[in-house]
């Protein structure tokens, strides 16, 4: 009896369809739309020297401070995206001026782009891996370590950057379910987070290709 053999392209197609089916089924449960409700902040230092890493954090604080007022009335990510995009030239000028005032000569680049992010855990919440829209601030070519958080909603708008806002309301643009997901409030939400994390890793793989 002749054995059933698959051509390479047929095998690849079968694997691709299987992954798509699994991903689609998991997506309905994991609510990966969370990433579409946020604008991440990605600051990259010039190098890993102590001075450049300290400067990276100072630039982070300057960036969040400069965008706090413009973003204060943004009700959703669509408005926030527009506000951030409109403010990029002003922000870049502000940061360049800040560097000059500090006596530092480093080029700086500010851009809004789609980027893959790993899972990131903070003191009281975590964000699953996946492609996010990000405000990327790169110092002098960006050969140093990264700093990640969220510019909208303002989850990381204080110097510590490690907790959710203390107001009694939910962060702008997020539902109660979104907040429970990132705080992994309950066993069901822990499972959903793991699924979102897995899906995000898969999507990151495709983004990097």
Secondary structure as UniProt FT lines:
FT   HELIX           8..30
FT   HELIX           32..37
FT   STRAND          39..44
FT   HELIX           50..71
FT   TURN            72..73
FT   HELIX           77..101
FT   TURN            102..103
FT   STRAND          108..117
FT   STRAND          120..121
FT   STRAND          126..127
FT   STRAND          130..139
FT   TURN            140..141
FT   STRAND          146..152
FT   TURN            155..156
FT   TURN            172..173
FT   HELIX           176..182
FT   TURN            183..184
FT   HELIX           187..208
//
